[in-house]
Amino acid sequence: MAVSSAPGKVYLFGEHAVVYGEPAVPCAIELRARVDVEQRADSKLRVHAEDLSLDGFTVEYAGEPEGRPDVDVSESLLNAAMGYVDSAIEQVRSVTGEDDVGFDVTIESDIPLGAGLGSSAAVAVAAIDAGTRELGTTLEIDDLAERAYRTEHEVQGGQASRADTFCSATGGAVRVEGDDCRSLEAPELPIVIGFDGGAGDTGELVAGVRGLREEYDFAADTVEAIGDIVRRGEDALAAGDIEELGRLMDFNHGLLSALGVSSRTLDSMVWAARDAGAMGAKLTGAGGGGCIVSLDNTNETETALSYTPGCEDAFRAELAETGVARLE
C-alpha cells in the first residue's frame, strides 16, 4: 500500500480570473487530504471516503458505480467527488500502462468539500502520487502537478486552471499565469479562515462568470482588473508588505462580488473580519459559499468570526511549506 497526503490552499488573489489567463497567487495551507491506495487482484475500484464533508461512504464498482452512496450532500458535489477519484485513477493507469488494474482507495480529508480550500486538487494530487507509487513509479513534482491538473480539467469540463493542483503539489506560495507556474517567496502570513459550512458549485460558478464576461465588456474588464490586482499583490508579497496585501485583498473581493460569485454569508464574514481590524479579507475559491481568508496578527478577527451569524467555524491556518508528502 502507498500513502500520500497533499495540502489545501487559499487564494490571496486571482481566482476566476486565472481561468482566462490572468495571474493568480494561491498559498498552500496545513489542511490535508490523505489517500491510501492498494492494488487489487481484480480490475474493480473500491473507494472509501472517511470524510470529504460527505458523512463518509464506501462504493465498489467496475466502470460506472452502481447506485448512489446514501450521504447528505448534493448530487453535483457527490458526482464531482467521485469524478476526481475516477479521473485520478485513469491518470495512474495512463502513467503506468496498467489499463486493467484495480485499487482500494481510502480518503481522509481535513479539507471541507467545495468550500474554496482546494479539496479536489489535494485529493487528485495525493491519489495520483499514491497510485503511481503503488505500481512502482514515482513522478517528479512538475509531472504530478500536470497530471492532477488534467484530472481537474476533465471533471470541470475544461474550465480548470493549473493554480490549485500546482500549489497542492509544490506547497508554499505560488504564482500561476496560464501554463507558467512558479514558486514565490512569502513572509509568514497571519491567515484566519472563516467557514460558513456550505459549498459552492464550482462548475456552475465558473460558467456564470464566463456568461457575464461574454455578455458584458465591463465584466471582461473586471476580470482583467483582478489580474492587475494580482500583479500589485506580487510586489507587496515580495516586499513583505502585509498591510498592502490586505488592501488589495479587499479590492479583489469587491470585484469577485461584482462578478456574482460571493454570497450573503461570505460577505457577512468578510465585513466581520474587516470590522474586527483585519488588514484584508476576501472569499477564497469559486465562491457561492464556503470560506473567506483574512489577515490579522491579533485574535480579534477569529473571535469576531466565531460570533458572526452564518459562520460555522473560524480558525488560523499555517502556510504549508511542503506540498505532496509521501508517507509510505
C-alpha positions as CSV (number, residue, x, y, z in Angstrom):
1,M,0.0,0.0,0.0
2,A,1.2,3.5,-0.8
3,V,0.1,6.6,1.2
4,S,0.3,10.2,0.2
5,S,-1.0,13.5,1.5
6,A,-1.4,16.9,-0.1
7,P,-2.4,20.3,1.3
8,G,-5.3,22.5,0.6
9,K,-4.9,26.2,-0.3
10,V,-6.3,29.7,0.0
11,Y,-6.2,32.3,-2.7
12,L,-4.6,35.6,-1.8
13,F,-5.7,36.9,-5.2
14,G,-6.8,35.8,-8.7
15,E,-9.5,33.1,-8.5
16,H,-11.8,33.0,-11.5
17,A,-9.6,35.4,-13.5
18,V,-6.9,32.7,-13.7
19,V,-9.2,30.7,-15.9
20,Y,-8.8,33.4,-18.6
21,G,-5.0,33.6,-18.5
22,E,-4.7,36.2,-15.8
23,P,-2.2,35.5,-12.9
24,A,-3.2,34.1,-9.5
25,V,-1.4,33.7,-6.2
26,P,-2.6,30.8,-4.1
27,C,-0.9,29.6,-0.9
28,A,-0.8,26.0,0.4
29,I,-2.2,25.6,4.0
30,E,-1.8,22.9,6.6
31,L,-5.1,21.2,6.0
32,R,-4.5,18.0,4.2
33,A,-6.1,15.2,2.2
34,R,-4.6,11.7,2.8
35,V,-5.1,9.0,0.2
36,D,-4.2,5.3,0.7
37,V,-4.0,3.2,-2.4
38,E,-3.6,-0.5,-2.6
39,Q,-3.7,-2.7,-5.7
40,R,-6.4,-5.3,-6.0
41,A,-6.4,-8.7,-7.6
42,D,-9.2,-7.6,-10.0
43,S,-10.0,-4.5,-12.1
44,K,-12.5,-3.0,-9.7
45,L,-12.2,0.3,-7.9
46,R,-13.3,0.5,-4.3
47,V,-13.5,4.0,-2.8
48,H,-13.9,4.6,0.9
49,A,-14.1,8.2,2.0
50,E,-13.7,8.8,5.7
51,D,-14.8,12.5,5.5
52,L,-14.8,14.8,2.5
53,S,-17.7,16.5,4.2
54,L,-19.8,13.6,2.8
55,D,-20.5,11.8,6.1
56,G,-18.4,9.0,4.9
57,F,-19.2,6.4,2.2
58,T,-17.9,3.3,0.6
59,V,-18.6,2.3,-3.0
60,E,-17.1,-0.5,-5.1
61,Y,-17.6,-0.8,-8.9
62,A,-16.1,-1.6,-12.2
63,G,-16.9,1.0,-14.8
64,E,-19.8,3.2,-13.5
65,P,-20.7,2.9,-9.8
66,E,-24.0,1.1,-9.1
67,G,-26.3,3.3,-7.1
68,R,-25.7,6.5,-5.2
69,P,-24.0,6.4,-1.8
70,D,-26.5,7.4,0.9
71,V,-25.0,10.6,2.1
72,D,-26.3,14.1,2.9
73,V,-24.8,16.1,0.1
74,S,-25.9,17.5,-3.2
75,E,-25.8,15.3,-6.3
76,S,-23.4,17.6,-8.1
77,L,-20.9,17.6,-5.3
78,L,-21.1,13.8,-4.9
79,N,-20.6,13.3,-8.6
80,A,-17.7,15.7,-8.6
81,A,-16.0,13.9,-5.6
82,M,-16.4,10.6,-7.4
83,G,-15.3,12.1,-10.7
84,Y,-12.0,13.4,-9.2
85,V,-11.1,9.9,-7.9
86,D,-12.1,8.2,-11.2
87,S,-10.1,10.7,-13.3
88,A,-7.1,10.5,-11.0
89,I,-7.0,6.7,-11.2
90,E,-7.2,7.0,-15.0
91,Q,-4.1,9.2,-14.8
92,V,-2.4,6.4,-12.8
93,R,-3.3,3.8,-15.4
94,S,-2.1,6.1,-18.2
95,V,1.3,6.8,-16.5
96,T,1.9,3.1,-15.7
97,G,0.3,1.5,-18.7
98,E,-1.7,-0.8,-16.4
99,D,-5.1,-0.3,-18.0
100,D,-6.9,-3.1,-16.2
101,V,-5.5,-2.7,-12.7
102,G,-7.9,-2.2,-9.8
103,F,-7.4,-0.4,-6.5
104,D,-8.8,0.0,-3.0
105,V,-8.7,3.8,-2.3
106,T,-9.2,5.3,1.1
107,I,-9.5,9.1,1.5
108,E,-9.3,11.0,4.8
109,S,-9.5,14.8,4.5
110,D,-9.3,17.8,6.8
111,I,-10.5,20.0,3.9
112,P,-14.2,20.8,3.6
113,L,-15.5,19.8,0.2
114,G,-16.4,22.6,-2.2
115,A,-15.5,25.3,0.3
116,G,-12.8,27.1,-1.7
117,L,-9.9,25.4,0.1
118,G,-8.7,23.1,-2.7
119,S,-10.1,19.8,-1.6
120,S,-10.4,18.3,-5.1
121,A,-6.9,19.4,-6.0
122,A,-5.4,17.8,-2.9
123,V,-7.3,14.6,-3.4
124,A,-6.2,14.4,-7.1
125,V,-2.6,15.1,-6.2
126,A,-2.4,12.6,-3.4
127,A,-4.4,9.9,-5.3
128,I,-2.2,10.1,-8.4
129,D,1.0,10.1,-6.3
130,A,0.0,7.2,-4.1
131,G,-1.5,5.2,-7.1
132,T,1.6,5.5,-9.3
133,R,3.9,4.7,-6.4
134,E,1.8,1.6,-5.6
135,L,2.7,0.4,-9.1
136,G,6.4,1.2,-8.7
137,T,6.5,4.6,-10.4
138,T,7.4,7.9,-8.7
139,L,6.5,11.0,-10.5
140,E,8.5,14.2,-10.5
141,I,6.6,17.1,-8.8
142,D,6.0,19.0,-12.0
143,D,4.7,15.9,-13.8
144,L,2.5,15.1,-10.8
145,A,1.0,18.7,-10.8
146,E,0.4,18.4,-14.6
147,R,-1.4,15.0,-14.2
148,A,-3.5,16.4,-11.4
149,Y,-4.4,19.4,-13.5
150,R,-5.6,17.1,-16.3
151,T,-7.8,15.4,-13.7
152,E,-9.5,18.7,-12.7
153,H,-9.6,19.9,-16.3
154,E,-11.6,16.8,-17.2
155,V,-14.0,16.9,-14.3
156,Q,-14.6,20.6,-14.6
157,G,-15.4,20.5,-18.3
158,G,-12.2,22.2,-19.4
159,Q,-12.7,25.2,-17.1
160,A,-9.9,24.4,-14.6
161,S,-6.6,26.3,-14.1
162,R,-3.3,24.9,-13.0
163,A,-3.3,27.0,-9.9
164,D,-4.9,24.7,-7.3
165,T,-3.1,21.5,-8.4
166,F,0.4,23.1,-8.8
167,C,0.0,24.8,-5.3
168,S,-1.0,21.5,-3.7
169,A,1.8,19.5,-5.3
170,T,4.6,22.0,-4.5
171,G,3.4,23.7,-1.3
172,G,4.2,27.3,-0.3
173,A,3.0,30.4,-2.2
174,V,2.9,30.1,-5.9
175,R,2.2,32.2,-9.0
176,V,0.3,30.8,-11.9
177,E,-0.4,32.5,-15.2
178,G,-1.6,30.2,-18.0
179,D,1.0,27.4,-18.3
180,D,3.6,29.4,-16.3
181,C,3.8,28.0,-12.8
182,R,6.4,29.0,-10.2
183,S,7.0,29.2,-6.5
184,L,7.2,32.5,-4.7
185,E,9.0,33.6,-1.5
186,A,6.4,34.6,1.1
187,P,6.6,36.1,4.6
188,E,4.8,34.5,7.5
189,L,1.1,35.3,6.8
190,P,-1.3,35.7,9.7
191,I,-4.1,33.8,8.0
192,V,-7.5,33.5,9.6
193,I,-10.2,31.5,7.8
194,G,-14.0,31.7,8.3
195,F,-16.2,28.8,7.1
196,D,-20.0,29.1,6.6
197,G,-20.4,25.3,6.5
198,G,-21.6,25.5,2.9
199,A,-20.2,24.7,-0.5
200,G,-20.4,26.3,-3.9
201,D,-20.8,24.5,-7.2
202,T,-17.5,25.3,-8.9
203,G,-18.7,24.4,-12.4
204,E,-21.8,26.5,-12.2
205,L,-20.0,29.5,-10.7
206,V,-17.2,29.4,-13.3
207,A,-19.9,29.1,-16.1
208,G,-21.7,32.1,-14.6
209,V,-18.6,34.3,-14.8
210,R,-18.0,33.1,-18.3
211,G,-21.5,34.1,-19.3
212,L,-21.1,37.6,-17.8
213,R,-17.8,38.0,-19.5
214,E,-19.2,37.1,-22.9
215,E,-22.3,39.3,-22.5
216,Y,-20.7,42.4,-21.0
217,D,-17.5,44.2,-21.9
218,F,-17.3,45.6,-18.3
219,A,-17.3,42.1,-16.9
220,A,-14.4,41.2,-19.1
221,D,-12.7,44.4,-17.8
222,T,-13.4,43.3,-14.3
223,V,-11.6,40.0,-14.9
224,E,-8.6,42.0,-16.3
225,A,-8.7,44.3,-13.2
226,I,-8.3,41.3,-11.0
227,G,-5.2,40.4,-12.9
228,D,-3.9,43.9,-12.3
229,I,-4.5,43.4,-8.5
230,V,-2.6,40.2,-8.6
231,R,0.5,41.9,-10.1
232,R,0.4,44.6,-7.5
233,G,0.0,41.9,-4.9
234,E,3.1,40.1,-6.1
235,D,5.1,43.2,-5.4
236,A,3.6,43.5,-1.9
237,L,4.3,39.9,-1.2
238,A,8.0,40.2,-2.3
239,A,8.3,43.3,-0.1
240,G,6.7,41.6,2.9
241,D,4.1,44.4,3.0
242,I,1.2,42.6,4.6
243,E,-0.9,45.8,5.0
244,E,-0.8,46.3,1.3
245,L,-1.6,42.7,0.7
246,G,-4.7,43.2,2.8
247,R,-5.8,46.3,1.0
248,L,-5.5,44.5,-2.3
249,M,-7.4,41.5,-1.0
250,D,-10.3,43.9,-0.1
251,F,-10.3,45.2,-3.7
252,N,-10.2,41.6,-5.1
253,H,-13.3,40.6,-3.0
254,G,-15.2,43.6,-4.3
255,L,-14.5,42.6,-7.9
256,L,-15.4,39.0,-7.3
257,S,-18.7,40.1,-5.7
258,A,-19.4,42.2,-8.7
259,L,-19.0,39.1,-10.8
260,G,-21.7,37.4,-8.8
261,V,-19.7,34.7,-7.0
262,S,-20.0,35.9,-3.4
263,S,-22.9,35.2,-1.1
264,R,-24.7,36.7,1.9
265,T,-22.7,34.6,4.4
266,L,-19.3,35.2,2.7
267,D,-19.9,39.0,2.6
268,S,-21.0,38.9,6.3
269,M,-17.8,37.1,7.3
270,V,-15.7,39.5,5.2
271,W,-17.2,42.5,6.9
272,A,-17.0,41.0,10.3
273,A,-13.3,40.4,9.7
274,R,-12.7,44.0,8.5
275,D,-14.7,45.5,11.4
276,A,-12.5,43.5,13.8
277,G,-9.4,45.1,12.4
278,A,-8.2,42.5,9.8
279,M,-5.8,44.0,7.3
280,G,-7.8,42.5,4.5
281,A,-10.5,39.8,3.8
282,K,-12.0,38.1,0.8
283,L,-13.7,35.0,-0.4
284,T,-11.4,32.2,-1.4
285,G,-12.0,29.7,-4.3
286,A,-15.0,29.6,-6.5
287,G,-17.4,31.3,-4.1
288,G,-21.1,30.8,-3.6
289,G,-20.5,29.7,-0.1
290,G,-17.6,28.1,1.8
291,C,-14.7,30.1,3.1
292,I,-13.1,33.5,3.4
293,V,-9.5,34.3,4.1
294,S,-8.3,37.2,6.2
295,L,-5.1,38.6,7.5
296,D,-4.8,39.5,11.2
297,N,-1.9,39.3,13.7
298,T,-4.3,39.6,16.6
299,N,-7.1,37.3,17.9
300,E,-9.8,39.8,17.1
301,T,-10.8,38.5,13.7
302,E,-11.1,34.9,14.8
303,T,-13.2,35.9,17.8
304,A,-15.4,38.2,15.7
305,L,-16.0,35.5,13.1
306,S,-16.9,32.9,15.8
307,Y,-19.8,35.2,16.8
308,T,-20.9,36.1,13.2
309,P,-24.3,34.6,12.2
310,G,-23.7,32.1,9.3
311,C,-20.1,31.4,10.3
312,E,-19.8,27.8,11.5
313,D,-16.1,27.7,12.1
314,A,-13.2,30.2,12.4
315,F,-9.5,29.1,12.7
316,R,-6.0,30.1,11.9
317,A,-4.1,28.3,9.1
318,E,-0.3,28.0,8.7
319,L,1.4,28.1,5.3
320,A,2.3,24.6,4.2
321,E,5.9,24.7,3.0
322,T,5.7,21.1,1.9
323,G,3.3,20.0,-0.9
324,V,2.7,16.4,-1.6
325,A,4.1,14.2,1.3
326,R,5.0,10.5,0.6
327,L,4.1,8.8,3.9
328,E,4.6,5.1,2.9
